[in-house]
């Protein structure tokens, strides 16, 4: 059975002893989970639903975005699940499933449940084409999905004037006891004549950012900043806010949109903590404030 790996042979495997150490640390921490990321007070749902001409992106929550590009409605890692394991979702999705327009394309970064939720996919309007990492197509086919294309790192495909590239990330995946790393993981780059958007997916900091920068000129990067604590345990698979800024600088992108924080308690950090560290590092690096696009849930840039 094919098992997929990271660049530089980095592994995210942890021992049972490591897990016990983390759980012991977690019990000693007191985190305020009552302060959460807010909903956008002025959502542009009707404008988004009717839009087929302007480029826009809307943060649903976690790693889920509605991206509108070249007249296409694109969803990244759509997850509207109310729970993740034993933990309840901390914040409501920025837009309800029912309010979404018909979806043309869905991209999946990897098979973890907080990025691939089949109950959500079943409720999507339209007949979307699914782009998935190599190794995942068989699962989609088993569940009855027909319009599925799986891709390996650095491969690309064309759709309605957009070139979509699958690029590396540093992570791992698993959906059952026996399928660890039997499919790959990565990010997605959407390249139109007007602009290039990079959805990073789920990743630790890695050398791949420099490789991506050598191949692409990025306008907007959707970058994870959460689920990094404790860093001795998480760093291989989840990038810290400080390293996300470092990656942004290496990518030479124009705009940074943070994601992967505030929806599910996957680690010991909270959404507000991740944002605070992001703002602090942005200031430390003396980066222009207008390049940082922090969205409230349901917030849209158009």
LINGIUR-V892512 format. One line per field, one symbol per residue. ss: DSSP state (H for helix, E for strand, L for the rest). psi: psi as a letter, one per 30 degrees, with the letter a starting at -180 (. if undefined). burial: b if it has 16 or more other ideal C-beta (glycine too) atoms within 10 Angstrom, else e. A space follows every 50 residues. Layout:
ss = ???
psi = ???
burial = ???
This chain:
ss = LLLLLLHHHLLLLLLHHHHHHHHHHHHHLLLLLLLLLLELLLLLHHHHHH LLLLLEEEEEELLEEEEEELLEEEEELLLLLLEELLEELLLLLLLLHHHL LLLLEEELLLLLLLLLLHHHHHLLLLLLEEEEELLLHHHHHHLLLLLEEE ELLLLEEEELLEEEEEELLLLLLLLLLLLLLLLLLLEEEEELLLLEEEEL LLLLLLLHHHHHHHHLLLLEEEEELLLLLLHHHHLLLLLLHHHHHHHHHH HLLLEEEEELLLLLLLLLLLHHHHHHHHHHHHHHLLLLHHHELLLLELLE EL
psi = kkkllllggklgkkleeeeeeeeeeeffkjkjgfjlklkkfikheeeeef kgekklkkjelcgjkjkjkhgkjkkkijjgkfljbfkkkfkkkfkleffk lkkekkkkelgkfgfjjeeeefgklailkkkllkffeeeeeeggkeikkk llkglllkjhgkkkkkllljallkfaffgkgflalalkkjjlfelkkjjf bkllklffeeeeeffkjkekkjkkflhfkkffefeffkkleefeeeeeee fhlekkjkahkfekifaflleeeeeeeeeeeeeefhkkeffjikklkgkk k.
burial = eeebebeeeeebeeeeeeeeebeeeeeeeeeeeeebbebbeebbbeebee beeebbbbbbbbbbbbbbbbebbbbbbbbbbeebeeeebbbbbbbeeeeb bebbbbbbbbbbebbbbeebbeebeeebbbbbbbbbbebbeeeebeebeb bebeeeeebeebebbbbbbbbbbebeeeeebbbbbbbbbbbbeeebbbbb bbbbbbebbebbbeebebbbbbbbbbbbbeeebbbbbbbbbbbbbbbbeb bebbbbbbbbbbbbbbbbbbbbbbbebbeebbeeeeeeeeebbebebbbb ee
